[in-house]
């Protein structure tokens, strides 16, 4: 689960998660102290969680293409 503010960034296309489950942020957030600290963070997800990495990769590609 994402914090509500981080989820809004994700939904708004300002934050993406790559296929390695690493957080990427839009360049426009680079100077924002709170959100720039998320860049490069790896999500901690239990190994038995069903994750569709192809869907994550598709979302990441579509999102970063707008940056």
Secondary structure, DSSP 8 states (H G I E B T S, - for coil): ---HHHHHHHHTTSEEE-TTSBEEE-GGGTT-HHHHTTTT-B----TTS---HHHHHHHHHHHHTT-
